[in-house]
Amino acid sequence: MKNVSVRERLSRKLPGDSSSGFHAIILAAGRSSRMKREKASLPWIDGVPLLPWMFQSLSAAGWQTTAVVGPESYAHWCAVLPAGCAVLNPEPCRGKTSSLACGVEILPPNANWILVSAVDQPRRPALYLRLREEAEKGRNQIIVPNRAGSRGHPVVLSGSFRDKLVRLDENAHGLRGLLDAYRTQTYRLPDDDPEEPQWDLNTPDAYEEALRREITKEAVARGERSRPRRAEGGSARPWCSGQRTRLLGRATIRSPAPPTAS
């Protein structure tokens, strides 16, 4: 049987479709107190802001994706993401469980699988594809990447958990508490690249280190001889604002300038 590369497998996947039953929720409503700026707008690979980059990567792997954002940035992300893909959490101060509830509540009845990711935990598109392929087998209720014997991110849950996800309580450790309770029903997807970093962009230093390493890795993968020149704001190349659109099959990412800090 012919081996098929991850790139080929991704290219065969259509963007996530609501009829597929595979849905992803990006949690991006937090205030980012340690980062001191909105994480969703941080420049990432190729200068694409973090939230659109994750949206594109998940969609390319076949996940119908929505992003839960806060009141201050909701209008901006409604203008950037495809119609209906930005979901408002009016009270993000209530914690991540409130954002997760907002995202789950708008899912269609046929949501058979739900991937949950925080916006500050970007992963390689190949992992999003592997998680979907594992979910398609239907052998497990919960799927997480295995990281040196620990649970990694993102988390994929069967649609049968949707009622529990809506009722999660921050005081009961939220999603972590649910995963602890269903440990025996969780499949840990083997780590096919132990050297692959698992970013958690909580601070400016963590973000700068992650961006530097991702830019270098992308340059090597593309065969570029020199490191890409860093643009102001920490991106390899600035994400063009104004007229340009980024097309991903039927999903269109528009690119106005990000909101200015008040």
C-alpha positions in Angstrom: 0.0 0.0 0.0 1.4 3.4 -1.0 2.4 5.7 1.9 0.6 9.0 1.7 2.3 12.1 3.2 0.5 14.4 5.6 0.7 17.2 3.0 -1.2 15.0 0.5 -3.7 13.9 3.1 -4.4 17.5 4.0 -4.7 18.6 0.4 -7.4 15.9 -0.1 -9.5 17.2 2.8 -12.2 19.8 2.1 -12.7 22.5 4.7 -14.9 21.5 7.6 -18.5 21.2 6.6 -21.4 21.3 9.0 -22.7 18.1 7.5 -19.5 16.2 8.4 -20.2 16.0 12.2 -16.7 17.1 13.1 -16.6 20.4 14.9 -13.8 22.4 16.5 -14.1 25.2 19.1 -11.3 27.7 19.6 -11.5 29.4 22.9 -10.3 33.0 22.4 -12.3 35.2 24.8 -9.8 35.6 27.6 -8.3 38.9 28.5 -4.6 37.7 28.3 -3.5 39.5 31.5 0.0 38.0 31.4 0.5 38.6 27.6 -0.7 42.2 28.0 -2.4 42.1 24.6 -5.0 40.0 22.8 -3.5 36.6 22.0 -5.8 36.0 19.1 -4.2 38.8 17.1 -0.6 37.8 17.8 1.3 37.4 14.5 2.1 33.7 13.9 3.5 31.8 10.9 3.8 33.9 7.7 2.6 36.8 9.8 -1.0 35.4 9.9 -2.7 36.3 13.2 -2.9 33.4 15.6 -6.7 32.9 15.5 -7.1 32.9 11.7 -4.0 30.6 11.4 -5.6 28.1 13.8 -9.0 28.5 12.0 -7.4 27.7 8.6 -5.4 24.8 10.0 -8.4 23.1 11.6 -10.6 23.7 8.6 -8.0 22.2 6.3 -8.0 19.1 8.4 -11.8 18.8 8.0 -13.1 20.4 11.2 -16.0 22.8 11.0 -14.5 25.5 13.2 -15.9 28.3 15.3 -14.1 30.7 17.6 -15.5 32.0 20.9 -14.4 35.6 21.5 -15.1 38.4 24.0 -17.2 41.6 23.6 -14.2 43.8 22.9 -13.1 42.0 19.8 -16.3 40.4 18.6 -17.0 42.9 15.8 -13.5 42.6 14.6 -13.5 38.8 14.3 -17.0 38.8 12.7 -15.4 40.9 9.9 -12.4 38.6 9.6 -13.7 35.1 10.0 -16.3 33.5 7.7 -19.9 34.4 8.5 -21.3 32.8 11.6 -17.9 31.5 12.7 -17.3 34.0 15.5 -19.3 33.3 18.6 -19.8 35.9 21.4 -19.1 35.1 25.0 -20.7 38.2 26.7 -19.1 37.3 30.1 -15.6 35.9 29.6 -14.7 36.9 33.1 -16.6 33.7 34.2 -13.8 31.6 32.8 -13.1 29.1 30.0 -16.0 27.0 30.9 -18.3 29.8 29.9 -16.6 30.1 26.5 -16.9 26.4 26.0 -20.6 26.5 26.8 -21.1 29.3 24.3 -19.4 27.3 21.6 -21.1 24.0 22.3 -24.6 25.6 22.5 -24.5 26.7 18.8 -23.4 23.3 17.5 -25.8 21.4 15.3 -27.5 18.2 16.5 -25.2 16.1 14.3 -22.0 17.2 16.0 -20.5 13.8 16.5 -17.1 15.0 17.6 -16.0 18.2 19.3 -12.4 19.4 19.3 -11.6 22.0 21.9 -8.5 24.2 21.8 -7.4 27.4 23.5 -6.1 30.0 21.1 -2.8 30.1 22.8 -2.0 26.5 22.1 -1.4 26.3 18.4 -0.4 22.9 17.0 0.8 21.6 13.7 -1.9 21.0 11.1 -0.8 17.4 10.9 -1.9 16.8 14.4 -5.4 18.2 13.8 -5.7 15.8 10.8 -4.5 12.8 12.9 -7.0 13.6 15.6 -9.8 13.6 13.0 -8.7 10.4 11.4 -8.7 8.7 14.8 -12.1 10.1 15.6 -13.4 8.7 12.3 -12.6 5.2 13.6 -15.2 5.7 16.3 -13.3 3.5 18.8 -13.0 6.0 21.7 -15.1 8.6 23.6 -12.3 11.0 24.2 -9.0 11.4 22.3 -6.0 13.4 23.4 -2.4 13.6 22.1 0.0 11.7 24.3 2.9 13.9 25.5 5.5 11.9 27.5 2.7 10.0 29.3 0.6 13.1 30.0 -2.5 14.5 28.3 -1.7 16.9 25.6 -3.8 19.4 23.6 -6.2 19.8 21.9 -8.9 17.5 23.3 -11.4 15.7 21.1 -14.7 14.5 22.7 -17.6 12.5 21.5 -20.8 14.5 20.8 -22.4 12.5 23.6 -20.5 14.8 26.1 -22.1 18.0 24.8 -24.6 18.4 27.7 -21.7 17.8 30.2 -19.6 20.4 28.4 -22.3 23.0 28.7 -22.7 22.4 32.4 -19.0 22.4 33.3 -18.1 24.3 36.5 -14.9 26.2 37.0 -14.9 25.3 40.7 -14.8 21.6 39.7 -11.7 22.2 37.5 -13.8 22.6 34.3 -12.7 20.5 31.4 -9.8 19.0 33.3 -12.2 17.7 35.9 -14.3 16.0 33.2 -11.2 14.4 31.6 -10.1 13.1 35.0 -13.5 11.6 35.6 -13.4 9.8 32.2 -9.8 8.8 32.3 -10.5 5.2 31.5 -12.5 6.2 28.4 -9.7 8.3 27.0 -7.4 7.3 24.1 -4.0 8.9 24.0 -2.9 9.3 20.4 0.7 8.2 20.2 3.2 11.0 19.7 4.7 10.7 16.2 7.2 13.5 16.8 8.4 13.7 20.5 10.6 16.7 19.5 7.7 18.7 18.3 7.1 21.6 20.8 3.7 21.9 22.4 3.3 25.7 22.7 1.4 27.4 25.5 1.7 31.1 24.8 1.0 32.6 28.2 3.7 35.3 28.3 5.6 37.6 25.9 8.8 35.5 26.4 7.0 32.2 25.6 5.4 33.8 22.5 8.7 35.2 21.2 10.5 31.9 21.7 7.7 29.9 20.0 7.5 32.3 17.1 11.3 32.3 16.6 11.4 28.5 16.5 8.3 28.2 14.2 9.7 30.7 11.7 13.0 28.8 11.6 11.3 25.5 11.2 9.1 26.8 8.4 12.2 28.3 6.6 14.0 24.9 6.8 11.0 23.1 5.6 10.7 25.4 2.6 14.4 25.1 1.8 15.1 28.7 2.5 18.8 29.4 3.1 18.4 32.3 5.5 16.0 33.0 8.3 13.0 35.1 7.3 13.3 38.8 8.2 11.3 39.6 11.3 8.7 42.2 10.8 7.6 44.7 13.5 5.4 42.9 16.0 7.3 39.6 15.8 6.0 38.2 12.6 8.0 36.7 9.7 6.1 38.8 7.2 3.3 41.2 8.0 -0.3 40.0 7.3 -1.5 42.4 4.6 -4.5 44.4 5.7 -7.3 45.8 3.5 -8.2 44.2 0.2 -6.5 40.8 0.4 -8.5 37.7 1.2 -7.2 34.2 2.2 -9.1 31.4 0.6 -9.4 28.0 2.0 -11.8 26.1 -0.2 -15.2 27.6 0.6 -14.0 29.4 3.7 -12.9 32.9 3.2 -10.6 34.7 5.7 -10.8 38.5 5.3 -7.9 40.5 6.6 -8.6 44.0 7.9 -6.2 45.5 10.4 -6.5 44.1 13.9 -8.2 46.3 16.6 -5.9 48.8 18.2 -5.3 48.6 21.9 -7.2 51.1 24.0 
